[in-house]
Amino acid sequence: QRRVHGTLSECLFFFDRLDGMRLRCILLQLMRATETFELGFSRTQIYSVVSDVKNYKLFLPACTGSIVHSEENTEIGGRAATRMEASLEVGFPPFFTEQYTSLVTLTPPDVITAQLHEKSQNQVLTDLTCEWKLQESAAAAHSTRVAFAVAFAFADGAHQAVAAAVFDQLVATMSDSFAERCRQLYGAPTHPKRVV
């Protein structure tokens, strides 16, 4: 199921210096959405596609560039993991086009998270977090339950209002793009996408 939230219970404050001493504070609404569904691919296959950040530009809508700058092995809760810093260039002309850097954490075989890492003064996108959780499905062989969550905010009300209007469709398009990439790489799924 897909749930979309836009509340002021969690707000972002950030400041930029104007005229030397004066500070401006901007209150932003953080848009959130979650979707849970089952795909007819193995957990390993889905994990491989979602973690393939450098190739996002090949299959994610509006992603025109994807570069991995660094990777390091680490440990999270006793589990081996990889942290990478990656830049994505996204565009929805004439809405906005920009590049941002995220910190991506890969915890095989089932968790991938990404969070906006660097923010510039004139950046339109001011917050972005994504999380994928993958669980082998008991409902069918070669099937995986996917829990996908995303949250983001923009630097001004105009961009925020446009995003809110298309947010639900944007989330669905993102998850469908990863499913289509699995199909391109691994062939037909064992069953159609099933919203849980």
C-alpha positions as CSV (number, residue, x, y, z in Angstrom):
1,Q,0.0,0.0,0.0
2,R,1.1,3.6,-0.6
3,R,0.8,6.2,2.1
4,V,1.6,9.8,1.5
5,H,2.2,12.3,4.4
6,G,2.8,16.0,4.5
7,T,2.8,17.3,8.0
8,L,4.5,20.0,10.0
9,S,5.2,17.7,12.9
10,E,8.8,17.5,11.5
11,C,10.1,20.7,10.1
12,L,13.4,21.7,8.7
13,F,15.2,24.9,9.6
14,F,18.2,26.2,7.7
15,F,19.8,29.5,7.6
16,D,21.8,31.6,5.1
17,R,23.6,34.8,5.8
18,L,22.2,38.0,4.2
19,D,23.8,41.5,4.4
20,G,26.6,40.3,6.6
21,M,24.6,39.9,9.9
22,R,21.0,39.3,9.2
23,L,19.8,35.7,9.2
24,R,16.9,34.3,7.3
25,C,15.0,31.3,8.6
26,I,12.8,29.1,6.2
27,L,10.2,26.7,7.6
28,L,9.7,23.8,5.2
29,Q,7.3,20.9,5.1
30,L,8.8,17.5,4.8
31,M,6.8,15.3,2.3
32,R,6.8,11.6,3.1
33,A,5.6,8.5,1.3
34,T,5.8,4.7,1.9
35,E,4.9,1.9,-0.4
36,T,4.9,-1.9,0.3
37,F,4.7,-4.3,-2.6
38,E,5.9,-7.7,-3.9
39,L,8.0,-8.2,-7.0
40,G,8.6,-11.5,-8.9
41,F,12.3,-11.3,-8.6
42,S,14.7,-12.6,-6.0
43,R,15.9,-10.5,-3.2
44,T,19.5,-10.7,-4.5
45,Q,18.3,-9.4,-7.9
46,I,16.4,-6.4,-6.5
47,Y,19.2,-5.6,-4.1
48,S,21.7,-5.6,-7.0
49,V,19.6,-3.1,-9.0
50,V,18.8,-0.7,-6.1
51,S,22.5,-0.7,-5.0
52,D,23.7,0.0,-8.5
53,V,23.8,3.8,-8.0
54,K,26.3,4.6,-10.7
55,N,23.8,3.3,-13.3
56,Y,20.7,5.2,-12.1
57,K,21.1,7.5,-15.0
58,L,20.3,4.6,-17.3
59,F,16.8,3.8,-15.9
60,L,15.5,6.3,-13.4
61,P,13.2,9.0,-14.9
62,A,14.6,12.5,-14.7
63,C,18.0,11.2,-13.6
64,T,20.5,12.6,-16.1
65,G,23.7,11.8,-14.3
66,S,24.9,9.4,-11.5
67,I,28.5,9.3,-10.2
68,V,29.9,7.4,-7.2
69,H,32.8,9.4,-5.7
70,S,33.9,7.1,-2.9
71,E,33.1,3.8,-1.2
72,E,34.3,2.4,2.1
73,N,33.6,-0.8,4.0
74,T,32.1,-0.5,7.5
75,E,30.0,-2.3,10.0
76,I,26.5,-1.5,11.2
77,G,25.0,-3.4,14.1
78,G,27.5,-6.2,13.7
79,R,26.7,-6.5,10.0
80,A,29.1,-5.7,7.1
81,A,28.1,-2.7,5.1
82,T,29.3,-0.2,2.5
83,R,29.0,3.5,2.6
84,M,29.3,5.5,-0.6
85,E,29.2,9.1,-1.5
86,A,27.4,9.6,-4.8
87,S,26.1,12.6,-6.9
88,L,22.9,12.5,-8.9
89,E,21.8,15.1,-11.4
90,V,18.0,15.3,-11.7
91,G,15.8,17.5,-13.8
92,F,12.2,18.3,-14.2
93,P,12.4,21.3,-16.6
94,P,11.2,23.9,-16.2
95,F,10.4,23.0,-12.6
96,F,14.1,22.5,-11.6
97,T,17.4,20.9,-12.6
98,E,20.2,20.4,-10.2
99,Q,22.9,18.1,-8.8
100,Y,23.0,16.9,-5.3
101,T,25.3,14.5,-3.3
102,S,24.0,11.7,-1.1
103,L,25.4,9.4,1.5
104,V,24.3,5.9,0.5
105,T,24.5,3.0,3.0
106,L,24.3,-0.6,1.6
107,T,23.7,-3.3,4.2
108,P,23.4,-6.6,2.2
109,P,21.3,-8.5,1.5
110,D,18.3,-6.4,2.5
111,V,18.6,-2.7,3.4
112,I,19.7,0.3,1.4
113,T,19.4,3.9,2.6
114,A,20.3,7.2,1.1
115,Q,20.3,10.7,2.6
116,L,21.1,14.1,1.1
117,H,24.7,14.8,2.2
118,E,25.7,18.2,0.9
119,K,23.5,21.3,0.7
120,S,24.5,24.4,-1.2
121,Q,23.0,27.9,-0.6
122,N,21.0,28.0,-3.8
123,Q,19.9,24.3,-3.8
124,V,16.2,23.8,-4.6
125,L,16.1,20.3,-3.0
126,T,16.9,20.8,0.7
127,D,16.2,17.3,2.1
128,L,16.0,13.8,0.7
129,T,16.0,10.4,2.3
130,C,15.2,7.0,0.8
131,E,15.0,3.6,2.3
132,W,14.6,0.2,0.8
133,K,13.9,-2.9,2.9
134,L,13.8,-6.3,1.2
135,Q,12.3,-9.5,2.5
136,E,12.0,-12.9,0.8
137,S,8.4,-13.5,0.3
138,A,6.6,-16.5,1.7
139,A,3.8,-16.1,-0.7
140,A,5.6,-17.3,-3.8
141,A,9.0,-18.7,-4.9
142,H,11.4,-16.2,-6.4
143,S,9.5,-13.3,-5.0
144,T,10.4,-10.4,-2.7
145,R,8.5,-8.1,-0.4
146,V,9.8,-4.5,-0.8
147,A,9.2,-1.7,1.7
148,F,10.1,1.6,0.1
149,A,10.1,5.0,1.9
150,V,11.0,8.4,0.7
151,A,10.9,11.9,2.1
152,F,11.9,15.2,0.7
153,A,11.5,19.0,1.0
154,F,12.2,22.0,-1.3
155,A,13.6,25.4,-0.5
156,D,10.5,27.4,-1.3
157,G,6.8,27.2,-1.2
158,A,6.3,27.2,-5.0
159,H,8.5,24.1,-5.6
160,Q,7.0,22.4,-2.5
161,A,3.4,23.0,-3.8
162,V,4.2,21.5,-7.3
163,A,5.9,18.5,-5.7
164,A,2.9,17.9,-3.4
165,A,0.6,17.8,-6.4
166,V,2.6,15.0,-8.1
167,F,4.2,13.3,-5.1
168,D,2.1,10.1,-5.1
169,Q,2.7,9.6,-8.8
170,L,6.4,10.3,-8.4
171,V,6.8,7.7,-5.8
172,A,5.0,5.1,-7.9
173,T,7.1,5.9,-10.9
174,M,10.3,5.5,-8.9
175,S,9.5,2.1,-7.6
176,D,8.2,1.0,-11.0
177,S,11.4,2.1,-12.7
178,F,13.4,-0.3,-10.4
179,A,11.0,-3.1,-11.2
180,E,11.4,-2.4,-15.0
181,R,15.2,-2.4,-14.6
182,C,15.0,-5.9,-13.0
183,R,13.0,-7.1,-15.9
184,Q,15.6,-5.7,-18.4
185,L,18.4,-7.5,-16.6
186,Y,16.8,-10.7,-15.5
187,G,13.8,-11.3,-17.8
188,A,10.1,-11.6,-17.0
189,P,9.1,-11.7,-13.3
190,T,7.5,-14.7,-11.8
191,H,4.4,-12.6,-11.1
192,P,3.2,-9.0,-11.6
193,K,3.9,-6.3,-9.0
194,R,1.5,-6.8,-6.1
195,V,0.7,-3.9,-3.8
196,V,0.5,-5.3,-0.2
